[in-house]
Amino acid sequence: MTVTLRSLVDALRADQDYFGPEGAVPATFEDGANNRLLLITGGNASGKSFACKWLNSRAMRDGIEFMHVGMGKRTESGIVKAMMFGDENYESTGHVSAKVIGTGHRTCQSRAKPHVLCHDEPDIGMSDEMQDAAGQVIANFCADLPAHTLGVIVVTHSRAIASRLMALDPMRLRCGAGAA
């Protein structure tokens, strides 16, 4: 079987022990016409990051690179954090978030093997206007993905980003109480 973002999402959806109305993470799935874009929403501590970790594990098992950019890496110390996020002592958090979105997209364009990009809360520190612009940048990238990019996952609280992505008719996962 060829691995796609859709096949990863279908595997997640099938794991009713974790995801679903009675699962550890109450979740609602909605299909969209765009099988290369997954939008994950939900409240704080609703299971969004757990869903990303689950997808990461499954992708790795299937030999797919999973490029996860999120708070976990942002709060670490060391060279990886410095290279990915720079020094937030000198730049605003929102500006750093915007730069990281672009870096993720450029990295996808340079990859020669199959991969998935996960933007985990790319809106951190952004104003409403910046969130709208970030949503447009992500939507533009998703509208014309590089050949080896199997798909993009966007985890967000931002209505502006979600609104921009909804125009592309993504697959959707809503996590948390009341999602089912």
N, C-alpha and C positions, 0 to 999 in steps of 0.2 A: 504494500500500500504506500502510495506517495503521501508524505506528510505535508499538510497545509495548515494554515491557521484555523481553518474550519474544522479539520480533523482533531486538532488539539482542543478546540472549544467543544466539539461533540463528545470527546472523552471526558472533559470536565463536567459537562451536562449529565453524562451517564453515571457519574460518581454520586449517587443519591445519598451515600453515607455522609458526605461532606456538604454537597450542594443540592438544594431543592427544598421543597416545602417543609419536610421533616428532618432535613440534614442539620449538621452542626452549624452550617452557614445558610440561613434561609436565603434563597436566591430565586430570582425570576429571570428566565432567558427569553429574549425576543429575537427572532430571525430578522435579518436584513438582507437586501440584495447584494451588499458588499461583503464578501466572505474573506476579505483581506484586511478588515478593520473591525476591531472589537472595542466597544466603549463600555467601561466598567464604572458604575456609580454606586453611591450608597453613603450612609453617614459614617462618622468616625467609629472605628472599632467594629465595623459591620462585616469584615471578612474580605475586603477588596485586596489588601496586600497578601492575604493568605491565598486568594485565587491566583494572584501573580506567581507566588512561590510554587503553587501546584502546577501551573502551566510551565514554569521554568523547569521544574523537575521532569515533567513529561516530555518537553522538547529535548532536554539533554538526553533522556533515555532513548529518544528516537534519532539522536545524532544531529540535532538542530541547535545552532548557536542561539542563545537567548540573551539579548542585550538589554539588561534591566537597569534603567536609570531612575533612581528614586531616593527617598529619604535615608534608607539604610546606608547607602554609600555616602550620602551627603554628611552624615553625622560621624562617619569613621574618621580616623586620622591616617596620615601617611601619604605616600606618593600617589596612589590611585585617586584619592580625594582631591589632592592638589592639582593633578592633571585634568581631572574631569570638571571640577567646580571652581578652581582658582582659589583666591583668598577673599572671603566675604568681609574681611576687615577693610578692604579697599573698594569694594563694589557693592552696590545694593543687592539684596537677596533676589529681588525681581529681575534685575539685570543679569545676574548669574543664571537664573532659571531660563531666561530667554536665550542666552548663549549656549546652554546645555542642549536645548531643543535643536538648534542648528548643528551643533557638534554631532548629535545622534543621527541626524539626517545625512550629514557628510560622511559619517562612518558607514552608514548603510550603502551609500553610493560607491564606496571603495571596497566593499566586501565581495569576494568571489565565490563564497559558499553560502548555502541557504541559512537564513537567520530570521529571527523575529525581533522587532524593536518594541520595548515596553516603556512608555512614558508614564511613570508612576507619580501622579500629582505634579505635573509640569508647571502648575500655576502658583507654586509656593512663592509668596512675597510679591506677587504681581497685583497692580491696581486693576480695576475693572476694564479700563481701556487696554492695558497690556494683555489681559486675559483674552479679550476679543481678538487682538492682533495675533497672539500665540495660537489661538484656535484656527485662525485663517492660515497661518504658516503650516500648521500640522495638517489641515485639510488639503492645502495645495500639494504637500508632499504625498499624502495618501491618495490623491487623485491620479498620481503618476508614479507609482512605486518602482524602484529599481528592480531589475529582473530577479535578483537573488533574495530580495526582501519578501519573505512569505507573507508578512503582514505586520500590522502595527496594532498594539494594544495601548489604549489611553485610559488611565485611571484618573478620575477627576471629581472634584466637588464643584467645579466652576460651571455655572450655567452657560456662560459665554463660550467656553471651549466646547461643551457638549452641543450647544446649538449649532455651532459651525460644523461639527462632525456629523450631526443628524442629517444635514443636507446630502451627505454621501450614503445614507441608508445603511449604517453599520449593523453588525450583530451587536446585541446589547445584553449586558448582565447587570442586574440590579441586586445588590447584596444588602442584607440586614433585615431586622424585624419589620414586618409589613411589606416586604418585597414579594412574598409569595401570594 
